[in-house]
Amino acid sequence: MSISEIADNKWEAQAAKPPISNFGGIMQILLLAVFTGIFLWILKGSAEGIFGSKRDGLAESYGKMTNEATEKK
């Protein structure tokens, strides 16, 4: 094995390790966790809106709509 192959193998082994020992690596992990949390929050809200029993949309409120101006005689 040549010296360049040994150096290449050392670089690959070092690059495969996650960067959790420095500030930048920790911030990357925290940022990924925040984005994952936001995505799951949006997904949860979408599922509640589609499958939930509480609905406050215009389609559900259509039957409750009245014209108060015509009721006063």
N, C-alpha and C positions, 0 to 999 in steps of 0.2 A: 504494500500500500504506500502510495507516495505521500509526501508532506501536504500537498494541496488537497488530496482526498481526505486526509485526517482533519485538516482545518475546515473543510467543507462539512464533514460529519459533525464536528463540534459546533459549527454555526447552526446547522439544522437542529441539533439537540437543544441548543440554547433558544432558538426561535420558537420551538414547539412549547416552551414553558409559558404559562399565562403571566402577564406583567402585574402581579399583585403585590410586589414589594415596593413600588414607588407611588407617589401621589397621583401621577397621571393615570396609572393603571387602575387605581382604586376609583378615581373619578369616572373612568370609562365604564366600570362595572356598575357604579351608582346610576349613571346616566341611562344605561341599558335597563336597569331595574325600574327607573322612573317611566321610561317609554313603554315598557311592558305593562306596568300598572295602569297607565293611561289607556293603552289598547284594551286591556281587560275590563276597565271601567266602561269604556264605550261599548264593548261587546255585551257586557251585562245589561247596560241600559237599552241596547237594541233588542236583546232577547226579552226583556221585561215589556218593552213597547209592543212587540209582536205577539208574545204569548201571555202577557199579564192580564189580570182581570180588571185592573183599574185603567180606564181609558178616558182621556180628556180631550180628544181630538174634535175637529169640526164635524166629522161624520157622526159621532156619537151624540153631539149636542144639537143636531139638526131638529130632532123632535121637540126639543125644549124651546126652540126659537119662537117668539111671539112678536106681534106688532102692537106695542103698547099704545100707539097713537090712535089706532082704530077702536080700541076697547073703550075709550072715554067717549060717552055719547051724551 
